[in-house]
Amino acid sequence: VEFMPDWVSVMDELSFPEMGFALNKFYEVNDRQVLFDTLISLQTMHRRFTIGANDAHSSGSLDISTADAGSYVGSSSSVSSGSISVSTGNALPGGQSGGINIATGLA
């Protein structure tokens, strides 16, 4: 409740008298709010994360970028853009591991 108070509510008592069942201090998670917040987060990140389709010759491509310096709320006037760590998967015998193309933004 301390970490995500908008997702969790505490009921003093949850009871089902017809079944003779009761619980004190029942924590209820708002699963719709969790789903909604997750979808919003994914939509926000979508422009920085793209997955290509698999085909017969290779697994899908992956494009990742960081936000431009100063383009987000809370950035300072001398902020840098973020870094990216990249690796490819292993190839089967006779195949080649995926290549990596790297480009940096302007300073």
C-alpha positions in Angstrom: 0.0 0.0 0.0 2.9 2.4 0.7 4.4 1.9 -2.7 1.3 2.0 -4.9 -1.5 3.5 -2.9 -3.6 4.2 -6.0 -3.5 0.5 -6.9 -4.4 -1.0 -3.5 -7.2 -0.3 -1.1 -7.7 -1.8 2.4 -11.1 -2.9 3.6 -11.6 -3.1 7.3 -13.5 -6.4 6.8 -14.5 -8.6 3.9 -17.2 -11.0 4.9 -19.5 -13.5 3.3 -22.0 -14.2 6.1 -23.9 -16.9 4.0 -20.6 -18.8 3.9 -19.5 -18.0 7.4 -16.3 -16.4 6.1 -14.7 -13.1 7.1 -11.3 -11.5 6.8 -10.0 -8.4 8.6 -7.8 -5.8 6.9 -8.4 -7.2 3.4 -6.0 -5.7 0.7 -7.7 -5.4 -2.7 -5.6 -4.7 -5.8 -7.3 -2.6 -8.5 -6.2 -4.8 -11.4 -7.9 -2.6 -14.0 -5.7 0.4 -12.8 -2.6 -1.8 -13.0 -3.5 -2.8 -16.6 -4.3 0.8 -17.6 -1.0 2.1 -16.1 1.0 -0.7 -17.8 -0.6 0.1 -21.2 0.1 3.8 -20.8 3.8 3.0 -20.0 4.1 0.8 -23.0 2.6 3.4 -25.3 5.0 6.0 -23.9 8.0 3.8 -24.5 6.9 2.6 -27.9 8.7 5.3 -29.9 11.9 4.3 -28.3 11.5 0.5 -28.6 10.6 -1.4 -31.9 10.5 -5.1 -32.5 10.7 -6.5 -36.0 9.0 -9.7 -37.2 10.8 -13.1 -37.3 11.3 -14.7 -40.7 12.7 -17.9 -42.0 16.3 -16.6 -42.0 16.6 -14.6 -38.8 14.8 -13.8 -35.6 13.1 -10.3 -35.3 15.2 -7.1 -35.2 15.2 -4.8 -32.2 15.5 -1.0 -32.4 16.1 0.9 -29.2 16.9 4.6 -28.6 17.2 6.8 -25.6 15.3 10.1 -25.1 17.0 13.3 -26.2 18.8 15.2 -23.5 16.4 17.8 -22.0 13.3 16.3 -23.7 11.8 14.9 -20.5 10.3 16.4 -17.3 12.8 17.0 -14.5 15.9 17.2 -16.7 18.5 19.8 -16.0 20.1 22.3 -18.5 23.3 20.2 -18.7 21.8 16.7 -18.9 23.2 14.0 -21.2 21.3 11.4 -23.2 21.1 7.9 -21.8 23.4 5.0 -22.7 22.5 1.6 -24.3 24.0 -1.8 -23.8 23.5 -4.3 -26.7 24.1 -8.0 -27.4 22.8 -10.4 -29.9 21.7 -14.0 -29.5 23.8 -17.1 -30.3 23.6 -18.7 -33.8 23.1 -22.3 -34.5 26.0 -24.2 -36.2 26.4 -22.9 -39.8 24.6 -19.7 -39.0 25.9 -16.3 -38.0 25.2 -14.3 -34.9 23.2 -11.1 -35.5 25.2 -7.9 -36.4 25.1 -4.7 -34.4 24.9 -1.2 -36.0 25.7 1.7 -33.7 25.1 5.4 -34.1 25.3 8.2 -31.6 23.4 11.5 -31.5 24.9 15.0 -31.9 26.6 16.6 -29.0 
